[in-house]
Amino acid sequence: MKNLKTLTAAIFIALLMNTTSSFAFPAISATANSDQELYTAIEQLVQFPAELTSRSESAHVWTTFKVNEEGWIEVEDVQGKKAFADYIKKQMELISVENPDLYGKTYRIKINFNFQTK
């Protein structure tokens, strides 16, 4: 009986560690090795937000971000309509950079959202 309790506790701890590590390390949505690949990754990840299509509005957002020493995007500033700015911040943080030459670099880009009816 003692062995069963120990085995059950070990399995529970293993499951708990697996679950918490998946929250700590989200799946990488896009990676980049150069400035151009970084811009391409942003273009791929940033689409017109589906939840904002009902508003029928266009917007542009300026964002300043830095590639940290671990290769992840850290958004420093976002300027524009709040809903679009919040979306940009969330999407940008899904991008990782593999090239250490880009670590520590800061970028400022303008992202346009053009609403078009289909």
C-alpha positions in Angstrom: 0.0 0.0 0.0 2.9 2.3 0.8 4.4 1.7 -2.6 1.1 2.6 -4.3 0.9 5.9 -2.4 4.5 6.7 -3.4 3.9 5.8 -7.0 0.7 7.9 -7.1 2.5 10.9 -5.6 5.4 10.5 -8.1 3.0 10.4 -11.0 1.1 13.5 -9.7 4.3 15.5 -9.2 5.4 14.5 -12.8 2.1 15.6 -14.2 2.2 18.9 -12.2 5.7 19.7 -13.4 4.8 18.9 -17.0 1.8 21.2 -16.8 3.6 24.1 -15.3 6.5 23.9 -17.7 4.2 24.2 -20.6 2.9 27.5 -19.2 6.4 28.7 -18.7 7.6 27.9 -22.2 4.9 28.6 -24.7 5.1 27.1 -28.2 7.2 29.3 -30.5 4.9 30.8 -33.2 7.7 32.3 -35.4 11.4 32.5 -35.4 13.9 34.8 -37.1 17.6 34.8 -38.0 17.9 38.3 -39.6 16.2 41.6 -39.7 14.3 40.6 -42.9 13.1 37.3 -41.3 12.0 39.3 -38.3 9.9 41.5 -40.4 8.5 38.5 -42.3 7.6 36.8 -39.0 5.8 39.9 -37.9 3.8 40.0 -41.2 2.9 36.3 -40.8 1.7 36.6 -37.2 0.0 40.0 -37.3 -3.2 39.8 -39.3 -6.4 41.9 -38.9 -7.8 40.8 -35.6 -11.0 38.8 -36.1 -12.6 40.2 -33.0 -12.3 43.7 -34.4 -13.9 43.1 -37.8 -17.3 44.1 -36.5 -16.0 47.6 -35.9 -15.3 48.2 -39.6 -12.4 50.4 -38.9 -8.8 50.7 -40.0 -5.9 51.7 -37.8 -2.2 52.0 -37.7 0.0 51.1 -34.7 3.5 52.2 -33.9 5.5 49.7 -31.8 8.9 49.8 -30.2 10.4 46.5 -29.2 13.7 45.0 -28.2 15.1 41.5 -28.7 16.2 40.4 -25.3 19.3 38.3 -24.5 17.3 35.1 -24.6 16.0 35.9 -28.1 12.4 36.9 -27.3 10.6 40.1 -28.3 10.0 42.5 -25.5 7.5 45.2 -26.4 8.6 48.5 -24.9 5.9 50.8 -26.3 2.8 50.6 -28.5 0.9 53.6 -29.8 -2.4 53.5 -31.6 -6.0 52.5 -31.0 -6.1 50.5 -27.8 -7.7 47.3 -29.1 -5.2 47.1 -32.0 -2.3 48.0 -29.7 -3.3 45.2 -27.2 -3.5 42.7 -30.1 0.0 43.8 -31.4 1.6 43.4 -28.0 0.2 39.9 -27.6 1.3 38.8 -31.0 4.8 40.3 -30.9 5.7 38.4 -27.8 5.2 35.1 -29.7 8.3 35.8 -31.8 11.7 34.5 -31.0 15.0 35.4 -32.6 17.7 32.8 -33.1 20.6 35.0 -34.3 22.6 36.4 -31.3 23.7 39.3 -33.5 20.1 40.7 -33.1 20.0 40.4 -29.3 19.8 43.7 -27.7 18.7 45.5 -30.8 15.7 47.9 -30.6 13.2 48.3 -33.5 10.4 50.8 -34.1 7.9 49.9 -36.8 4.5 51.0 -38.1 1.9 48.3 -38.6 -1.2 49.2 -40.7 -4.5 47.5 -40.3 -6.7 48.1 -43.4 -10.3 47.0 -42.9 -11.7 45.7 -46.2 -15.2 44.2 -46.7 -15.3 41.0 -48.6 
